């Protein structure tokens, strides 16, 4: 049974940093690309960052240069390091694995 358990998130001031984690189980982690999505209040879902099995990363233009996705295949965990956070980064953040598998979601609020 595929499980994705998220941690991290919370309230941070503009310009601050947060790291989200997504611990995976129930599948061979290093065989799958992983993704982070977000759902801002009142808006549609956005693909934030992806990392393939070789470690190649892609980012939404809105976060490029500020966010970093990484994976630790020994720990079966994918991370999203978020720096220089802006109020418009406020959203529910979800990790995702192909096949319709979502983490439980983590709220990130950027506000002074």
Phi, psi and omega in degrees: 000122180289130174227138176232114184245117184267154172212166183098192181088184180129203182256132180217150178282154175306138183090351181278184183229151173214154174234129174258144176236151178220107181269125185255149175207163176089004177204168180279099191304317187285002177264357188233137166294155179230154186221155169241130174244164172218154179233098179288156180298127177075009182233176179276168180290142183231133172284120185269311185201151178224152175221129181270183187289342177268358179094003177287135186243152172223153185222151168294147180302328184292341183240356184301133181088348181244325182253149176226124174262140178212167179220146175240102184290338176287330181258001182052045186225140173245144185237156170227106176272123184242117179244164178048048185294145181240157177305327180287354173277353178301125184183168164276128181251137182229137167271155187213137171240139181308142184108007177085027183256117183243147166289176185282348180095143180223129180279131171240123179237123180249110186201148175266000000 
